[in-house]
Amino acid sequence: MLLNRRGHGGRLCAAILAALSMVLFLGMAAPAAAQYDWEAVVGGGAAVGNGFGDTGNQGIGAMAVFNGRLFAASSHHSGETFQLWWTDDGVTWNKHADDGFGDVNNLGVLAMVIFDGYLYAGTVNDTAGAQIWRTDNGIDWTPVANNGIFNPSNDAVTCLEVHDGALFAGTENQPGGGQIYRTTNGTSWLPVMIGGFGNVSNRAVASLQSYGGRLYAGTYKDSTLLNQGAEIYWADSFTGTVTWDGAATPGFGDNYNMAFPSMTVYNGQLYVGTTQLNALFGTGCEVWRWTGSLTMGTWQMVGNGGFGSVMSASATRFYHYNGKLLVGVEDPGGAKLMQFEDILSWDPLVSDGFGDNDNIGVLGGAVFDSNLFIGTTNTTDGCEVHREVTTIFYDDFEFGDTLDWSSTVP
């Protein structure tokens, strides 16, 4: 797994960051393929080598743009301290002076978000509990939550989300179930959910998303056979007693959907990505969306079957780029980046790990200087970062680099 965490056995990382073709169109016509040009800026022949020069840096857990810089957090395969890197031109990378924010037990960062003028980062720390740090200038970082926020068993901050003027943090808690904390000032945190929504098998809150005046939370469900469906809950008030309501049948009716690692809002609809790690009986990751009003809507599958491969286990992260919805997919044969076109119709922008099958996962990503940057998981040679460098266009003569037009235009 990406974050070894010294043998703690954190199953969330197996679900969200599992170390770990074409789409099943079901009779629908395939859209004209979008033309993307990718350039490696870390690894893959770039001036900065794989793993930012250290092949032990095998994955990028999170990226964020703040104060004119692109930040990327990389994690080491051997349980060493994570590294925080930044660039202001997309090519030259600089390492933050204090690895792990000065704590050798901070092994990774899975979430970063901007709130009230600060950039926040949540760490993985299974020694004394996860931490949350922030900066207002991109240089000086200050801890705002230590020791698992309130519980040292919170060994990872798995997601961060801004909702209704407050910042929320979801955690992994192996013995007691995932938790959610809330702050309005960035320093004082209060729990709004503990105990895995009443089921300790919900080992982690794998995703958080603000939508329609509600905060939605997706879980990671732990089980021996990887066949217990993850759950989605929502709450719309955080004053007084907080009530969480179930938002979907566990696993959307498929128990092999054991985690919901990604959520986003696109064109006014809520999208959820799933993880299926049971390759024997599972069918690969899926994407679902909520269609209709909050009270009269329904869940609809819009991507299935691991986009053509049962080995494509996890729809790990959504990205928004040039008005399109993209999803990163983990696959041991090479990570994928899929672009949504229509129900069960996705355009494969990357299907081979950016030309290297050892790039088995994509997680951290961000749009910086008008380019999409994607960080990879590579347990063989060290992580890489790739950026999209040309205007996107299609074979029907939308504007773009004419050198990339196909010889036959439909």
N, C-alpha and C positions, 0 to 999 in steps of 0.2 A: 504494500500500500504506500501511498505517497508520504504520509506522515507516520513513520515507524513508531514514534513515541515510546521507544525503549520497551517494546513488547507489551504495552498495556492492553493490546487486543482491542482497541477502540473500533467497534464494528461499524460506526458511522463512516469512518474513512473508507471501509470496504464498500459501503453503500454509496457514498457521495463521490469518493475519489478512487474507486475500484481500479487496482493496477491492472489494472486490468491485469459499388453495390447500389445499389440503386433502390429507389423508393417503391413500395407496393402501391401502384396507382389504382388498382381495383377497377380497371376498365376506363379510367379517366385519361384523357390525353395529357401527355407531359408538356409543360410549358417550355418555351424556348429557354435554353440554359443561359443564365447570367454569366457574363465574362468578368472574372476577377483576376487580377495579377497580385501575387503575394511576394513579399520580400522579407527574407530573414534578417532580423536585426539583433538577435541573440541566437547563437548556434546556427546550424544549417549552412555553414560556410560564411557567416557574417564575421565582421571584424572582432566582435565580442563572441568568444567561444561558448559552446554548450554549457549550461549551468552557470552563466556569467563567469566562465573561466574555471569553474569547479564542477566536474562531472557528478559529484555527489549531490549537488543541488538538482533534484530530480523533478520538482514540480512547482508551479506557480499557483498559489491558493487564491490570490485576490489581486486585483488591479484597481486603481482609482486615479482620477485627474483632479488636481488641486493646486492652486496658486501657480498656474502655468507649468506644472510638471506632471509627468506620468509616473506613478508609483507602482511597483511590483514587488510582492512578497514571495520569496522563494524558500523552499523547505528541503532539508537534507535527508537523505535516505537512512542515515545511521543514527537518527535521533539527536543530531547536533542542533545548535541554536539556529533559528531562521535568520534570513538576511533580508533587509529592506533596500531596494534599489530604486533609483529615480533617473529620469532623463528629461531634458528640456528641449531636445531636438529629435527625439525618437530613435537616435542612432548611438549616441554616446551615453553610456550608463555609469552612474556613480553609486557607490555603496554607502548607506547611512553609517555614521561613525560607530554607533553602538549596536552591535548585533543583538537581536532579540530584545531591543530596548534596554539593554544592559542586564538582562536576566537570562542566564544560560538555560533555564528550564522552559523558556518560551520557544516552543519547537515549530510553530507555524502561525500563519494568519489566514483564516478562511473568509473573512468579511471586512470590508471597509466601506464607509459611507460618509457623506458630508451632512452635517447638522449644525445649524445656527452659527455658521462661519468657521467651524472646525472640521478637520478630517479625523474620523474615528477609525480605529483598528482593533479588532478583537483577536486574542491570541489562543493558541492551544498550549496548555500547561497542565500536565497530569501529575505534577509534583506538589504544587501548592494551590492549584486551581487557576482557571483561566483569568486573563486580565483584559481590561479595555484601556487603550491609550488614545490621546488626541493631540493635535497640533493646530495652531492658528497661522503658521507660516511655512509649514512643510519641513522645517529644520529641527525645531525644539519640540520634543514629545513629552507629555506629562501623563502619568497614570491617573485615571479617574475611577477605576474599579480594580480591586485586587482580590486574591484568594477566592476565585470562583464567584465573584461579586458578593454573594452571601454564603456560598456553600462550596468548600474546597473540592467536592465531588463533581462540580461543574468543570470538567476538564477541557472544554472547548467552547468558545463563542462561535457558533455555527452560522449565524446570520444577524444582520443589522438592518432595521427598516425605520424610516421616518413616517409617522402617522399622526394626523390631527395635532400638530405642534409638539410632538414628543418623539423621543428616540426609544426604540425597542430593541432588545437583544435576546436572541434565542440561544439556548445552550444544549450541549450534550451532557447527560448525567447517567452514567452506566448503572449505578445501584438504585437510584431513586426515580428515574424518568426525567426527561427534558424539562426545562424551565424557561419562563419568559420574564424579563425585567423591563421596567419603564423608567425614563427620566425626562423631566421637562427642562432641567438646567444643565444637563450633561455630567453632573457630578454626584447627585443624590439619586440612588436607584431604589425602586420598590418592586417586589415580586408581584406579578399579576397572574401567574400560573406556575404551580409547582406540581411535581408528581406525575408528569406525563399525561395530563388531562385525565387523571384518575386511573391510569394504566401504566405501570412502570415499564412495560414492554415497549412503550413509546420512549425509546432511549434518548431521543434527541428531537428538538424542534429544528427540522432540516431547512425550512424556508419560512419567510414572513413576507406578506405583501399587503399594502394598503389598497383598498378597492371599494368604491361605492359607499364611503363613510364607515366601512368596517375594516378591521385588521384580520387577515386570514393567516393561519399557521398550518404548515404541512409537517408531518412527523416522519421519523424513521422508526420502523417497527422491527425489533430484534426477535429472531426465532431460530431454532437449530436448523430447520430445513429451508429457511429463507422463504417462507410461504404464509406469512401473516401480513395482511394488507395494511398499509399505512393509512393514516387518518388526516382529515382536514377539519379545522375548527375556525370559528370566527367570533369576534366580540365587537360591539359597537359603542360601549361605554366603559370608561376606566375610572369612574368616580364611585366610591363606595364599594360594594361587593361586585366583583367582575364575573359575568356569566359568559361562558363559552358554549356555543352551540355547534353541533356536528353539521358539516356542510356537504358531506358526500358519503356514500357507502364505502366502507374500508376497501382500499385498493381499487376504487371504482368498479367493484364487483369481481376483481381478479386478485386473489390473495398473493400472487407473485409480484404485484406492485407493492414492494415492501418499503419504499421510501418515495417521498415527494421532494426532491432536492432543489427544485427550481419553480419559481412563480414569477409572472410578470403581467402587466396590463398592456394590451395592444388593440388599437381601434375600439376602445371602450369595453373590451371583453377580458376576462381573467383567464390566463393560460397556466397550466400546471404540467411539469415534466415529471416522469416517473423513473424508478430504478427497479430492474428485475435482475437479480444476481443468480437465480436458479436457472442455469443454462439447460438443465435436463428437462424441466417441465415448463419453464417460462418461455415467453415468445419474444423477448427483447423489450426495450423501453418504449414508452408511449407518450403522447402529448394529448391533453384534454383541455377543453375550454368551457366556460360558463356562458351560455347563450340565453338572452332574455333579461327580464328585470330581476332584481334581487329576490323578490318573493315569488315570481312566476316563471323563473328560468329553468334550465336543464343543463346537465353536463353532457358534452358531446366529444367523442373521440375524433381528433383531427390528425393524429399521426400514430402509426402502430407498427408492430413487428420489428422494432429496432431499425426502422427505415430500410428493411430488406435483409437484416442479419440478426439472428437470435443472440449473437455475441455482442451486439451493440447494447450494452447493459444499462446505460444511464444517460438520461437527458439532463446533463449536469447544470447548465446555465443558459439563460436567455440573453440575447444581445439585441439592441436596436441600432440599425444602421441604414442611412439613406431611406428612411421611411419603411423599411422592411423589418420583419421579425426573423431572427436567426436563433438556432439552438445548437449548442455544442454537445457532442455525443461521444462517450467513451467506448472504445472498441480495441481489444488486444491486437487486432490486425491493422490498426491505424485509425486515429480519431477522425470524426466527421464534423462538418459544419454544414447544417441544413438551413435553407431559406424557405419560409412558409409562402406558398402560393394560393392554396385553396385546401378544402377539406381532403385529407389523405393525399395531398399533392405537395411535395416538398422538392426543392431544387438543391441537389448536392453541390455546394460550393467547394467543399473539401471532402474527399472520401478516402484519402490515403495518408492521413497524418502529415499533411503538407509535404508529401513526397518522401516521407520517412515513416515506415510502419512502426518504428519504435516510439513515435509520438502517439501514445495510446489514449491520451485524454486531453481535454481542454476545459479549463475552469475560469481562471482569471482573464478578463478582457475589458477593454474600454475604448471609446472613441477619443482620440487625441489628435489635435491639429488636422481635423477633418479626415483622419484615417482610422480604420478599425485595427486595433492591436489585440492579438490573441496569444496567451501563454499556454504552453503545453506541459503535459506530464510525460517524461521520458526517463524510464528507470534504467536504461542501458547507457546512454551517452550524456545525460543531463538535460534539463529543460531547455526549451527554445521559446523565442518570441517572434511572431510573424505579423507583418502589417500589410493591409490592403493599400495599394499605391496608385491605382488608376480609377478613373471615373467608371462607374458601373453602367453597362448598357446591355441590350439584348439583341438577338439576331434580327429583330424587325426594324433596325436602323434607328434606334434611339441614339442620342448623342453619345459619343465616346471615341476612343482611339480607333481610327479606321483600320489600323494594322491588325486588330483583333476581330474584325468582321469575318464571318464565315464566307466561304466562296459561293454558297447558295443561300439566298435569302427567301424564306417562305412568304 
